[in-house]
């Protein structure tokens, strides 16, 4: 039998991909750890760690941009809703996307807008539910007060109950 040298066999397909935690790498880097130390912990090269962290940092906008977007979210969402509504009836859009897709997109934007305006995504907002709860508590208080008054008047009146004696 002939021996086969395993170091000469070519393995087909993608090379082995070592799992790494990019969120952990970013956290460690923000804590001041070097790329080399992070790479050693995760068992990959420092270039891989640097590349992963750079990709994550590109996804995170700066604080100024986040503050600016807070001021334009509602008008931006409303504008998107208008465009989607226009698109539902546009002939060229109907050919490319189904009406169901456009309606779904509209629903998603509508729900996002309601949340940004402080409303719930259901038909009842938290503020409305709270107002109804307060109203119900007031009614309950009035009913308790009227029942208390009826109890007091019933206790103040004297009733004569005739007693029937049995004959022997």
Secondary structure, 3 states (H helix, E strand, C coil): CCCCCHHHCCCCCCCCCCCCCHHHHHHHHHCCCCHHHHHHHHCCCHHHHHHHHHHHHHHCCCHHHHHHHHHHHHHHHHHHHHHHHHHHHCHHHHHHCCHHHHHHHHHHHHHHHHHHCCCCCCCCCHHHHHHHHHHHHHHHHHHHHHHHHHHHHHHHCCCCCCCCCCCC
